[in-house]
Amino acid sequence: MTAVSFPRLRARLAFSCVLATLTLGALSGCSSQPIATSALEVGDCFNMPDEVLTGTQPAGQVERVDCSRAHNSQVVGIKKLTGATFPGQKQLYDLALKQCARDFKNFVGISYRDSKWDLYPLSPTETSWKDKAERKLTCVALTIPEQNTSLEDLEK
């Protein structure tokens, strides 16, 4: 998967990184656990390392945490993508602009443009498109400074 920056995303977070699909088992009894980015679900809170956000390091997994613990990212929406052929990064970016903004507003209760959070989508690459499990757009809210609560219905 590749992370696509939105126009408003802070300059230090302008990035283009490939997120490989890795699968790790859950860690029993831990308050955080590594999880493949392709396995994230709506509402999941996680920490994306600065190295990934700045594009200096790719990541195939993130640290999922309970939303009551400090975290910098939360999944606000997921859209399954269809089609036999890869639509192209431009089409995915255009879709992400609309879809992720709508998902953010539905999840948080306010437009991301009117909020203090940023928004970034994780989308498949041409290579990962071959894996049907990767054919989805994952919309993520970036919270700086870190949050200790879920963003769900925060502004409703």
N, C-alpha and C positions, 0 to 999 in steps of 0.2 A: 504494500500500500504506500501511497505517497501522501504527504501532508501538503496542502495547498494553502497559501496565505491569503487572507482576505485583505482588501485595500486598507482597512483601518488597523490591521494587526501591527503592534508596536515594532519598530525597526529592528530591535534586537531579536525579534522572533521571526523575522523574514527567513524562511527556510524552505528547502526542498529536499526532503529526506525520504528514503525508501524504508518502509516498515515491513520487514520480512515476517512471514508467518511462522511462528514458533509455538509449539505446544508444550506447556509445562503443567504438571498436576498441581492441584491445590495443596497448600501447606496447611495441615491440620493444626488447629489451636493457635494460629497466628492472627494478628490483627491486620496484617497486610499480606499480600501474596502476589507473586509474579503472574502475569496473565498475558497471553498473546493479544496483540491489539485487535486481531480479527475476532476474538472471543468476547470483546467488550459488549455490554448491553446498555440500553437506555437507563440512565440513573446511576451507572457505575461512576464512582469517584476514584481518581488515580493520580499518581505523580508522574509527570513526564519530565525526564531530566533536562536541565538547561542545554546540555550538549546536543540533545535531539532537537530541542526547540530552535536552537541557533543553526542547525544543519551541519554541525561538525561531527556528528556521530549518528549513524542509523540505529534504530531500535526495533526489535521484533517483539518486545514485551515491555510492559509498564508495571509499576507497583500499584495494584488495586488496594484501596484502603476503605475502611468504614467512613462514611461521609461526616461523621462526628470527629474524625481525626484530620489533621492538617493535610490539605491536598491542593494541587494547582489546576486540576482539570476534572471535568465531569461530562459524560456523554448526555447530550440533550436530544438526540434523535438519530435514527438509523433508517436509511432507505435502501431497500433491496433493489439492485439494478438488474435489468434483463437484457437479452440480446446475445446473439451468437458472436458478434464481432465487437471488438473494443471500440467505444464511441470516440475516443480521443481525449486528451487532457483539456483542451479548450471547452468541449461540450460538458465534461465533468465539472470543470470550474464554473461554467455558467449555471449548471444545475445546482451546484453547491451554494452559489450566491443566493439563490431563491430558497432552496430547500432548508438549508441550515439556518437562515434568518427566520423562516417560519417556525422551524422546530424550536429554536431558542425562545421565541416569543411564547409559543404554546407551553413550553416547559417552565420557563422562569416567570412569565407574566408581564414582560416588558420587552421592547425591541432592544436588540443588542447594541444598536447605535445610541440608544438613550441610557444604556447601562454603563457600569464601570468595568465590565468584563469584555474580553475579546472572544472571538469565535474563529475556529479553524476546522476544516474538514479533513478527514483521512479518506483517501479514495484509492481505488485499485490502479495499478500500473498496467501497461500493455502485457507485461509478462505475467503478473498475478491474475489477470483477467481469465486466464486459462483454467484457474481453480474456481469453480462455481461458488465456493464458500467465501471467496474474496470479492465477489461482485456486490459490494455494498458501499454506500457512502455513510461514514460515521461522522456525525456533527458533534464537535467538542467545544465546550465553553472553557476558556482559560481564565483562571482567577488569580490575579496578582494584586495585592498580596494573597497568600494562601487563605483558603476558607476552612472553617471547622464545622460547616453545615452544608446541607444539600442546597442547591440553587432551585430545586423544584418548588414552584409556586411561591418563591421568595417575594415577588413583587405583586402578588395578587391580593 
